[in-house]
């Protein structure tokens, strides 16, 4: 059960980022800048937690993710810049920005001082069962938040007017426009939600997992979140299942590392799994029809 508990903890940042990607791509905008947004989230999460406490750290990370996502939205939706190029630029910007701010605010280029985390939660009855204690005690509130976010995201996309309109824009923005929907507002909303989710994912790494910020702590999880999105066929529940799979192999790599197997092979395991999963799934996956395509409103 300790392996399961570790897998749950390692699943959370991938899960949150992949949920954000679901909203963005369901609206028709590809956001490969999730990795950069998570990087910024780790920095501002640590900064906020250090100055004002963990809740403020999460809020600041969400705001920073929102700001970076807004930049991506303006560039791609308003000015029709290629979405992949914009995402790559966003990742590069995030790396340089966090290093500069780390030197400026922490006096160190690559890490922050230790930061406080949330008080852990426990399930009253299950925590007394020895077998279940690892998964029923010491639970981060952000783990609970991530689980609730999956349910909320599914209900929003399938049962609300906003979700149905967002999906319509991602499938056929011109038809949605003729029905009176504001394609630009809906696409902006999807991208901004992806920024908030990815920012919170980054804050989890800094506040709950690492208890400080250090350069490169996302370790490609933003890209793995995109793989989870594709594996989950652009749906929240599917993305959650894929995130759990990647989280499990990530946890397994940490367990096996003590067995004498070469360290480099073990640490590459989660990424190898991502490639193998994508190789088997990508042919059957069906993205939103208009994902990655800029929308230009027809005049007249």
GUNURO-232487 format. One record per residue: y negated, z negated, x of N, C-alpha, C, O in turn. Coordinates in steps of 0.001 Angstrom, whole numbers. Atoms other than C-alpha are relative to their C-alpha. Layout:
BEGIN
     n_py     n_pz     n_px    ca_py    ca_pz    ca_px     c_py     c_pz     c_px     o_py     o_pz     o_px
        Y        Z        X        Y        Z        X        Y        Z        X        Y        Z        X
...
***
This chain:
BEGIN
     n_py     n_pz     n_px    ca_py    ca_pz    ca_px     c_py     c_pz     c_px     o_py     o_pz     o_px
     1215        0      821        0        0        0    -1268        0      857    -2333      426      410
     1175      -34     -874    -2312     -446     2954     -405     1443      309    -1590     1741      457
      294    -1413     -204    -2031     3293     3564     -737      569    -1207    -1680     1346    -1054
      666     -463     1227    -3008     3942      -61    -1434     -513      -59    -2354      231     -400
     1343      577        7    -5970     1566      210     -907      719      991    -2070      993      695
      782     -727     -998    -7126     3311     3364     -319     1407     -483    -1424     1906     -270
      218    -1355      512    -6693     6717     1715    -1096        8    -1061    -1912      928    -1108
     1041       86     1035    -8849     5619    -1226    -1377     -105      642    -2317      574      230
     1297      167     -670   -11632     4499     1090     -453     1298      667    -1636     1636      634
      356    -1233     -699   -11506     7751     3058     -216     1171     -958     -821     2178     -590
      184    -1052     1006   -11413     9839     -126    -1416       19     -549    -1940     1083     -879
     1272      123      712   -14729     8559    -1488    -1084      964      475    -1660     1658     -363
     1080     -916     -387   -17207    10524      678      311     1465     -280     -582     2227     -650
     -388    -1384      304   -15255    13770      267     -124      245    -1500     -609     1292    -1928
       35     -118     1454   -14974    13166    -3475    -1429      141     -512    -1717     1032    -1311
     1380      -45      478   -18673    12484    -4011     -662     1333      359    -1342     1936     -471
      595    -1268     -415   -19729    15534    -2014      582     1171     -789     -146     2096    -1150
     -621    -1101      746   -17228    17774    -3817     -476       22    -1446     -606     1098    -2030
      551       41     1360   -18516    16594    -7211    -1385      638      -29    -1727     1360     -966
     1301     -639      -90   -21992    17601    -6120      134     1512      103     -628     2255     -514
     -225    -1443     -148   -20654    21007    -5081      420      633    -1314       66     1779    -1588
     -398     -518     1311   -19086    21427    -8526    -1238      343     -832    -1315     1427    -1410
     1204     -252      793   -22489    21108   -10213     -795     1180      555    -1288     2014     -204
      783    -1079     -606   -24188    23431    -7737      639     1363     -259      -42     2298     -680
     -644    -1299      130   -21612    26206    -7879      275      369    -1451      338     1554    -1780
     -116     -308     1428   -21059    25907   -11619    -1290      618     -526    -1277     1359    -1509
     1272     -615      356   -24732    26831   -11841     -252     1308      718    -1240     1984      434
      116    -1277     -674   -24223    29791    -9517     -573      -42     1397     -848     1010     1974
      587      109    -1336   -25576    28442    -6211     1010     -638      952     1472    -1756      721
     -898      522    -1029   -23337    27990    -3176     -810     -887      942    -1869     -488     1426
      719      934     -872   -24368    24979    -1112      903     -447     1139     1556    -1486     1048
     -785      419    -1162   -22642    24897     2260     -817     -941      882     -372    -1337     1959
      799      996     -703   -25459    22606     3379      396    -1425     -322     -309    -2360       57
     -450     1359      340   -23492    19637     2022      200     -861     1239     -103    -2054     1234
     -210      753    -1233   -22574    18632     5546    -1324     -545      519    -1412    -1714      895
     1314      453     -454   -26242    18477     6541     -594    -1060     -901    -1218    -2009     -425
      519     1005      933   -27164    16569     3398      714    -1328      202       89    -2385      118
     -732     1231     -288   -24419    14052     4153     -502     -648     1285     -612    -1872     1365
      527      536    -1262   -25752    13685     7705    -1302     -752     -246    -1487    -1868      241
     1261      658      339   -29210    12890     6365      263    -1254     -832     -427    -2262     -676
     -354     1165      812   -27591    10532     3835      482    -1169      845      172    -2321      544
     -465     1095     -868   -25880     8558     6615    -1186     -693      674    -1223    -1918      783
     1144      583     -688   -29189     8096     8431     -848     -846     -936    -1142    -2003     -637
      885      733      906   -31313     7086     5462      739    -1126     -715      121    -2118    -1101
     -771     1105      538   -28497     4994     4027      -27    -1195      933     -217    -2332      501
       47     1081     -985   -28379     2987     7240    -1403     -576      109    -1566    -1792      211
     1383      470     -106   -32176     2794     7435     -362     -885    -1184     -934    -1960    -1004
      314      791     1183   -32525     1559     3867      757    -1316      -45      203    -2355     -406
     -790     1233       -6   -29692     -934     4204     -522     -989     1023     -545    -2195      776
      519      857    -1062   -31153    -2271     7440    -1303     -673     -412    -1518    -1848     -115
     1320      508      362   -34643    -2715     5984        0     -798    -1301     -657    -1834    -1400
      150      571     1345   -34048    -3595     2335     1316     -386     -672     1298     -955    -1764
    -1279      330      612   -30312    -4014     1678      790     1242     -374      231     2338     -420
     -872    -1161      235   -27351    -1764      798     -363      821    -1225     -249     2047    -1191
      370     -765     1198   -28521     -820    -2714    -1177      924      296    -1200     2078     -134
     1143     -829     -392   -31819      408    -1284      447     1121      932     -104     2221      893
     -515    -1036     -885   -29867     2290     1366      601     1157     -771      373     2320     -438
     -580    -1057      839   -27914     4184    -1281    -1100      790     -696    -1043     2017     -771
     1108     -671      698   -31121     4934    -3183     -777      913      949    -1136     2032      584
      729     -825     -966   -32884     6193      -58      828     1207      432      281     2291      636
     -864    -1124     -360   -29897     8349      874       27     1038    -1112        1     2241     -849
       25     -920     1135   -29844     9835    -2624    -1314      777      -43    -1324     1979     -305
     1307     -661       -7   -33574    10574    -2399     -105     1017     1128     -655     2102      940
       20     -936    -1128   -33170    12177     1032      863     1222     -295      484     2348       26
     -855    -1117      393   -30289    14292     -269     -675      885    -1028     -549     2109     -988
      737     -741     1016   -32420    15290    -3238    -1066      884      648    -1244     2038      258
     1060     -756     -677   -35254    16383     -921      566     1202      741        4     2296      677
     -596    -1110     -740   -32979    18495     1265      561     1051     -953      454     2250     -696
     -517     -942      993   -31301    20034    -1783    -1133      779     -653     -979     1959     -966
     1157     -690      570   -34721    20848    -3211     -447     1138      916     -807     2219      450
      355    -1044     -960   -35496    22772      -30      960     1181     -128      536     2337     -134
    -1008    -1054      165   -32247    24710     -425     -227      767    -1300     -101     1991    -1337
      223     -641     1295   -33033    25390    -4084    -1217      915       23    -1169     2032     -493
     1215     -815      -66   -36547    26653    -3402      264     1287      773     -133     2374      351
     -240    -1158     -859   -35371    28958     -638      933     1016     -670      699     2222     -590
    -1015     -907      540   -32378    30397    -2502     -294      473    -1420      -62     1637    -1747
      213     -352     1411   -33393    30329    -6173    -1345      677     -211    -1436     1693     -901
     1335     -561      191   -37108    31005    -5984     -250     1207      888     -798     2214      438
      296    -1081     -947   -37245    33189    -2862     1210      892      304     1108     1826     1100
    -1172     -877      -53   -33725    34671    -3135      545      224     1414     1091     1286     1711
     -597      -78    -1336   -32733    33982      472     1514     -164     -140     1988     -876    -1025
    -1455      105       38   -29016    34370     1165      427    -1467       40      -24    -2229      895
     -360     1411      157   -27361    31108      120      797     -540     1176      666    -1714     1520
     -775      438    -1165   -24977    30955     3075     -929     -255     1182     -812    -1272     1864
      945      164    -1109   -27760    31453     5601     -846    -1251     -196    -1080    -2000      753
      800     1191      288   -29859    28787     3904      800    -1272      258      269    -2238      805
     -839     1176     -222   -26946    26331     3993      220     -277     1473      182    -1430     1902
     -173      167    -1444   -26323    26942     7695    -1273     -571      616    -1213    -1480     1444
     1272      496     -517   -30024    26412     8421     -215    -1460     -378     -774    -2237      396
      140     1382      460   -29928    23207     6384      811     -947      880      352    -2037     1221
     -843      821     -880   -27078    21859     8502     -636     -185     1377     -596    -1275     1948
      655       91    -1296   -28948    22648    11695    -1237     -898      -74    -1482    -1702      826
     1185      835      190   -32134    21055    10369      371    -1469      -75     -303    -2313      515
     -404     1389      172   -30296    17885     9402      374     -647     1329        9    -1794     1588
     -398      544    -1292   -28798    17426    12863    -1191     -325      882    -1252    -1399     1481
     1186      241     -824   -32121    17785    14650     -910    -1064     -579    -1474    -1874      158
      888      961      646   -34067    15756    12099      489    -1429      171     -300    -2321      482
     -528     1361     -116   -31766    12742    12186      -57     -515     1439     -292    -1703     1662
      108      422    -1403   -31719    12683    15996    -1444     -399      322    -1683    -1415      975
     1411      311     -245   -35521    12772    16103     -382    -1327     -660    -1024    -2173      -38
      356     1223      714   -35860    10048    13468      716    -1218      572      177    -2325      555
     -730     1109     -607   -33198     7925    15156     -718     -510     1240     -823    -1719     1447
      781      405    -1176   -35188     7920    18391    -1286     -700     -423    -1688    -1702      169
     1279      525      451   -38388     7237    16485      126    -1380     -636     -695    -2261     -379
     -100     1226      795   -37136     4438    14224      983    -1027      558      791    -2228      369
     -988      931     -529   -34114     2937    15999     -108     -178     1509      489    -1094     2073
      122       67    -1446   -35102     3564    19606     1215      516      731     1322      363     1948
    -1217     -570     -580   -31736     5270    20178      235     1359     -627      -47     1554    -1810
     -140    -1367      499   -30853     8934    19825     1197      179     -914     1185     1064    -1768
    -1264     -310      664   -27370     8618    18401      545    -1084     -920     1574     -870    -1561
     -544     1029      876   -26933     5349    16516    -1068     -996     -402    -2158    -1047      167
      897     1041      505   -28543     2518    14601      607    -1362      285     1770    -1450      679
     -618     1335      -26   -28083    -1238    14721      951     -159    -1184      972      679    -2086
     -898      277     1109   -25455    -2738    12433     -761     -251    -1287    -1857     -811    -1264
      664      147     1294   -26305    -2724     8723      894     -802     -945     2115     -799     -790
     -815      753      960   -25193    -4965     5838      622      914    -1044       52     1948    -1392
     -673     -754     1052   -22725    -3681     3245      -12     -756    -1310     -576    -1846    -1405
      -95      638     1316   -22022    -4496     -382     1050    -1120       15     1995    -1093      803
    -1028     1020      199   -20129    -7606    -1441     1203      666     -656     1042     1312    -1692
    -1171     -686      564   -16559    -6387    -2098      414     -583    -1341      163    -1751    -1638
     -511      399     1305   -14996    -6530    -5543     1514     -167       64     2175      360      959
    -1447      189       90   -11498    -7629    -6535      425       27    -1462     -338     -355    -2349
     -574       32     1345    -9284    -7182    -9580      678    -1352     -176     1643    -1642      533
     -418     1408       76    -8665   -10791   -10765     1496     -258       60     1922    -1089      862
    -1423      307       60    -4925   -10690   -11568      788      738     1083     1691      175     1701
     -766     -806     -947    -3719    -7903    -9324     -184     -444     1443      699     -238     2276
      238      399    -1389    -5293    -9358    -6190      932    -1119      447     1082    -1355     1646
     -927     1085     -329    -2799   -12261    -6374     1425      490      219     2293     -278      632
    -1321     -579     -233      186    -9917    -6197       36      540     1427     -712     1463     1751
       21     -405    -1418     1053    -9527    -2497       95     1499      220     -588     2047     1085
     -210    -1437     -193     2208    -5922    -2867    -1259      805     -335    -1537     1825      296
     1179     -735      479     -979    -4842    -4665    -1302     -479      621    -2354      123      406
     1233      573     -545    -3448    -6977    -2726     -839     1012      790    -2063      990      657
      845     -921     -767    -4544    -4162     -358     -872      923     -855    -1978     1283     -452
      784     -910      845    -5694    -1943    -3252     -777     -728    -1082    -1640     -133    -1726
      646      741     1083    -6825    -4695    -5630    -1063     -969      494    -1681    -1663     -313
     1014      900     -541    -9127    -6626    -3296     -814      733     1064     -376     1738     1625
      868     -615     -996   -11989    -5801     -976     -481     1385     -388     -654     2249      471
      379    -1319      502   -13067    -2881    -3166    -1518      164       69    -2262     -689     -415
     1431     -288      -51   -16459    -1355    -2456     -486      424    -1380      212     1167    -2069
      557     -482     1275   -18676     -900    -5530     -159     1514      -42     -117     2112    -1117
      142    -1450      -30   -19158     2689    -4378     1317      708     -297     1314     1856     -741
    -1294     -562      391   -15419     3286    -4824       91       70    -1517      541     1070    -2077
       15       23     1467   -15772     2269    -8466     -961     1056     -525     -658     1763    -1486
      991     -990      402   -18892     4417    -8753      567     1413      115      333     2245     -762
     -576    -1329     -188   -17012     7437    -7387     1019      318    -1091     1060     1438    -1602
     -993     -214     1064   -14171     6973    -9899     -688      283    -1339     -274     1174    -2080
      740     -228     1244   -16639     6728   -12782     -715     1348       21     -866     1999    -1013
      716    -1271     -118   -18508     9756   -11453      899     1180     -347      423     2173     -897
     -930    -1073      346   -15380    11919   -11832       69      166    -1515      -10     1278    -2038
      -71      -40     1466   -15091    11000   -15506    -1308      519     -580    -1306     1363    -1476
     1306     -421      506   -18821    11432   -16077     -236     1485      230     -724     2184     -658
      209    -1415     -315   -18915    14824   -14323      834      891     -918      363     1930    -1380
     -857     -784      892   -15986    16087   -16394     -575       55    -1409     -608     1118    -2029
      565       42     1350   -17575    14965   -19653    -1300      794      -84    -1558     1470    -1080
     1269     -747        3   -20957    16424   -18694      250     1490      -62     -414     2201     -815
     -248    -1440      -61   -19499    19838   -17903      727      538    -1231      597     1717    -1559
     -809     -486     1123   -17208    20017   -20935     -520     -413    -1367     -197      233    -2364
      374      530     1313   -18905    18007   -23687    -1503      -57     -266    -1911     -405    -1374
     1444       96      217   -22669    18180   -23201     -639     1380      -20      -98     2342      525
      745    -1255       53   -25214    20890   -23913     -400      447     1407     -305     1627     1746
      396     -340    -1364   -26459    20717   -20330     1164      601      769      999     1616     1445
    -1159     -493     -739   -22966    21202   -18917      416     1391     -435      724     2237      404
     -380    -1313      502   -22159    24149   -21140    -1016     1062      418     -649     2189      752
     1033     -953     -424   -25478    25793   -20320       72      266     1498     -125     1398     1940
     -132     -183    -1449   -24994    25212   -16597     1145      943      313     1010     1819     1168
    -1146     -880     -206   -21586    26869   -16752     -303     1430     -433      139     2386      205
      378    -1340      463   -23018    29780   -18729     -857      718     1035     -687     1913     1275
      867     -576    -1025   -25662    30335   -16059      808      411     1220      508     1425     1852
     -837     -331    -1143   -22997    30304   -13361      911     1180     -239     1348     1833      708
     -875    -1126      313   -20919    32891   -15171     -783     1291     -217     -412     2342      307
      772    -1206      305   -23555    35310   -16466    -1456     -395     -257    -1845     -603    -1406
     1383      451      177   -27189    34362   -15857     -849      928     -853    -1745      460    -1556
      790     -942      800   -28574    37530   -17469      269     -203    -1493     -655     -179    -2306
     -327      268     1398   -26713    36862   -20711     -590    -1338     -446    -1090    -1464    -1564
      583     1301      328   -27823    33217   -20592    -1503      113     -229    -2063     -544    -1106
     1442     -196      148   -31409    34371   -20163     -344      630    -1338    -1329      248    -1971
      272     -652     1284   -31230    36605   -23216      165     -961    -1174     -386     -734    -2251
     -174     1011     1046   -30133    33563   -25224    -1087    -1069       41    -1068    -2016     -745
     1123      916      -68   -33288    31739   -24194      161    -1146      969     -660    -2063      977
     -202     1068     -975   -31874    29554   -21421     -851      260     1237    -1010     1406     1657
      787     -125    -1220   -34053    28883   -18387      944      -68     1198     1350    -1148     1627
     -985      -83    -1082   -31788    30059   -15581     -478     -770     1221      308    -1470     1861
      522      638    -1205   -34058    28772   -12830       84    -1524     -102      494    -2186      850
      -40     1459      176   -34316    25240   -14242     1435     -512       90     1693    -1532      729
    -1393      437      -24   -30570    24986   -14757      589       93     1405     1323     -799     1832
     -509     -120    -1368   -29790    26272   -11268     -617    -1066      907       77    -1650     1740
      629     1071     -764   -32318    23884    -9755      699    -1327     -286      961    -2102      634
     -644     1270      372   -30675    21028   -11670     1342     -163      680     1656    -1241     1185
    -1308       71     -648   -27217    21865   -10322     -106     -268     1483      646    -1079     2024
      165      193    -1443   -28422    22083    -6724     -516    -1401      304      -50    -2041     1247
      541     1333     -233   -30431    18868    -6974     1064    -1075     -206     1103    -2059      532
    -1099      953      197   -27410    17024    -8373      938       -1     1204     1434    -1052     1609
     -870      -57    -1182   -25363    18248    -5421     -615     -768     1156      102    -1394     1936
      670      750    -1055   -27981    16772    -3090      122    -1496     -182      338    -2229      783
     -133     1430      275   -27863    13388    -4786     1404     -488      322     1573    -1517      978
    -1387      399     -245   -24066    13234    -4677      320       -9     1496      944     -947     1993
     -290      -65    -1433   -23882    14330    -1033     -762    -1071      772     -245    -1614     1747
      754     1071     -645   -26624    11879      -42      689    -1344     -158      781    -2115      797
     -729     1252      238   -24720     8998    -1647     1292      -24      803     1684    -1070     1319
    -1220      -84     -825   -21541    10215       91     -298     -384     1442      477    -1102     2073
      385      364    -1360   -23353     9948     3413     -306    -1476      137       40    -2096     1142
      325     1433      -62   -24634     6473     2603     1266     -846       18     1305    -1896      660
    -1274      738       -4   -21063     5339     1928      557      -86     1418     1035    -1140     1838
     -516        3    -1366   -20052     6360     5449     -731    -1009      870     -111    -1714     1665
      789      880     -858   -22902     4402     7025       69    -1451     -438      161    -2348      399
      126     1374      507   -23002     1336     4769     1353     -681     -158     1506    -1849      200
    -1272      635      322   -19403      735     3760     1112      295     1004     2002     -531     1208
    -1097     -367     -904   -17242     2546     6281     -315     -319     1454      500     -929     2146
      333      220    -1401   -19047     2407     9597     -858    -1213      262     -886    -1730     1379
      936     1120      -96   -21561     -396     8908    -1127      250     1006    -1791     -689     1447
     1182     -427     -742   -24083     1558    11017        6     1525       33     1015     2165     -264
       92    -1454     -136   -25296     5093    11547      307      389     1436     -178     -246     2373
     -125     -599    -1318   -24061     7122    14476      145     1505     -159      698     1990    -1145
       55    -1455       60   -24464    10793    15218     1397      589     -131     2318      204      590
    -1273     -688      190   -21650    13003    13973     1012     -756     -826     2188     -393     -831
     -977      811      724   -20082    10385    11717      551      705    -1241     1564      264    -1784
     -559     -722     1144   -19597    12877     8874     1257      772      388     2142      968     -446
    -1204     -651     -536   -17046    14740    11045      511     1142     -872     1718     1291    -1065
     -396    -1168      771   -17056    17851     8880      429     -268    -1426      973      621    -2080
     -442      318     1363   -16419    16058     5591     -717      831    -1058     -167     1084    -2130
      692     -867      946   -19055    18180     3886      723     1324     -181      764     1863    -1287
     -763    -1250       88   -17001    21280     4689     1350     -231     -674     1834      618    -1423
    -1258      325      683   -13788    19565     3606     -243     -148    -1499      615      209    -2307
      344      110     1421   -15552    18777      310      -47     1372     -655      354     1523    -1809
        3    -1366      535   -16085    22510     -157     1425      516     -170     1725     1223    -1133
    -1409     -375      144   -12375    23047      466      609     -683    -1230     1386      -71    -1964
     -492      715     1177   -11629    20383    -2160     -509      648    -1281      207      714    -2280
      573     -698     1152   -13944    22203    -4556      825     1227     -359     1132     1451    -1530
     -771    -1219      251   -11989    25442    -4164     1421     -344     -453     1951      249    -1393
    -1352      430      371    -8613    23695    -4298       24     -529    -1432     1004     -337    -2153
       95      544     1350    -9763    21956    -7489     -486      992    -1025     -750      622    -2169
      390    -1080      904   -10763    25301    -9026    -1338     -265     -687    -1520       73    -1856
     1365      207      462   -14391    24229    -9446      -81     -935    -1214     -985     -806    -2040
       30     1003     1074   -13555    21350   -11839       28    -1390      616      672    -1579     1648
       76     1351     -590   -14276    17630   -11227     1357     -657      226     1602    -1218     1294
    -1299      665     -144   -10745    16373   -11842      824      668     1098     1482      -13     1885
     -709     -708    -1055    -9249    19074    -9637     -565     -309     1368      181     -482     2331
      642      343    -1272   -11789    18352    -6908      368    -1419      428      531    -1694     1616
     -389     1380     -304   -10903    14658    -7154     1420      -54      553     1687     -778     1513
    -1383      -24     -479    -7190    15391    -6722       70      574     1414      796       54     2262
        8     -590    -1332    -7874    17617    -3724     -613     -946     1019     -125    -1053     2144
      635      976     -892   -10186    15009    -2200      970    -1115      357     1013    -1572     1499
     -998     1048     -252    -7438    12410    -2580     1056      487      990     1517     -279     1836
     -973     -566     -940    -5029    14731     -757     -546      -24     1419      138     -450     2350
      596       -8    -1330    -7411    15175     2153     -213    -1422      508      -27    -1696     1694
      177     1394     -387    -8192    11457     2152     1293     -623      470     1302    -1419     1409
    -1307      530     -390    -4493    10663     2359      376      449     1410      831     -357     2221
     -350     -496    -1339    -3955    12892     5398     -942     -553     1061     -549     -739     2213
      936      637     -920    -7079    11441     6987      480    -1409      335      478    -1818     1496
     -520     1355     -217    -5668     7939     6502     1292       32      804     1523     -820     1662
    -1265     -126     -723    -2273     9088     7743     -247      262     1477      477     -246     2332
      300     -300    -1407    -3846    10443    10926     -410    -1257      749     -125    -1397     1938
      392     1259     -643    -5316     7013    11624     1202     -909      230     1217    -1697     1176
    -1194      832     -136    -1910     5382    11126      926      526     1086     1510     -248     1845
     -967     -597     -916      113     7821    13197     -506       -2     1430      276      173     2364
      582     -113    -1327    -2273     7735    16135      575    -1002      996      460     -820     2208
     -547     1017     -899     -531     4654    17510     1461      258      365     2081     -568     1034
    -1430     -229     -212     2918     6272    17659      319      749     1274     1494      958     1574
     -258     -748    -1216     2500     8181    20908     -159     1490     -156     -100     2223      831
      281    -1420      222     1855    11569    19285    -1373      301      587    -2274     -530      469
     1300     -318     -606    -1012    13353    21111    -1154     -220     -959    -1122      229    -2104
     1149      376      832    -4331    12062    19800     -687     1221     -586    -1075     1209    -1755
      708    -1190      449    -5883    15532    19560      711      657    -1187       63     1161    -2104
     -766     -597     1099    -3080    16776    17298     -171     -809    -1283     -341     -247    -2364
       85      858     1177    -3291    13808    14967    -1381       96     -660    -1482      220    -1880
     1343      -34      571    -7071    13879    14546     -317     1356     -632    -1192     1454    -1492
      208    -1325      595    -6885    17600    13747      769      177    -1303      581     1179    -1992
     -868     -138     1161    -4386    16963    10931     -750      240    -1306     -381     1159    -2038
      701     -252     1268    -6880    16672     8021     -612     1399      -74     -641     2005    -1145
      629    -1316       -4    -8606    19901     9072     1058     1096     -102      840     2122     -747
    -1103     -957      113    -5303    21730     9494      489       74    -1438      786     1156    -1944
     -405       26     1405    -4326    20631     5998     -996      773     -852     -601     1497    -1766
     1029     -729      744    -7644    21985     4695      219     1500      104      133     2216     -894
     -207    -1434     -214    -6933    25398     6226     1248      481     -740     1229     1532    -1381
    -1241     -400      650    -3359    25505     4928     -148       16    -1521      353      918    -2193
      213       58     1453    -4410    24460     1424     -826     1190     -459     -498     1837    -1454
      852    -1131      375    -7160    27068     1318      768     1318       87      598     2197     -758
     -772    -1228     -154    -4773    29749     2583      923      235    -1187     1164     1375    -1582
     -906     -143     1133    -2428    29035     -302     -681       59    -1347     -100      553    -2313
      655      149     1299    -4996    28444    -3031    -1066     1043     -250    -1278     1455    -1390
     1206     -797      190    -7948    30720    -2407      260     1298     -767     -632     1794    -1455
     -287    -1238      728    -6192    33811    -3793       92     -235    -1502     -197      666    -2290
     -159      303     1421    -5543    32075    -7117    -1224     -671     -604    -1365     -716    -1826
     1180      693      493    -8829    30193    -7377     -992      995     -598    -1142     2116     -111
      970     -874      653   -11449    31636    -9673    -1358     -685      -17    -1582    -1584     -828
     1329      613      -12   -15040    30745    -8803     -828      489    -1175     -477     1489    -1801
      927     -528     1005   -17889    31073   -11294     -430     1410      377     -701     1684     1546
      194    -1424     -273   -18578    34791   -11610    -1288      293      756    -1334     1215     1569
     1301     -274     -619   -22221    34573   -10500     -289     -888     1200    -1409     -889     1711
      230      903    -1132   -21754    32034    -7714     -353      787     1252      342     1735     1615
      443     -659    -1224   -23624    33087    -4586     -904     1177     -221    -1389     1765      746
      826    -1159      298   -25601    35791    -6348    -1391     -457     -439    -1505    -1264    -1362
     1353      371      439   -29392    35454    -6592     -297      603    -1367      205     1671    -1719
      365     -501     1338   -30872    35856   -10049    -1472      393        4    -2341     -385      399
     1364     -492      135   -33966    37953   -10623     -232      312    -1467      443     1160    -2051
      275     -177     1430   -35420    37757   -14099     -517     1407     -274    -1435     1885      392
      414    -1342      367   -35752    41157   -15725    -1280      -50     -804    -1387     -815    -1762
     1286      -50      697   -39272    41956   -16849      117      892    -1230      837     1890    -1237
        1     -793     1226   -39886    43248   -20343     1207     -296     -845     1368      285    -1918
***
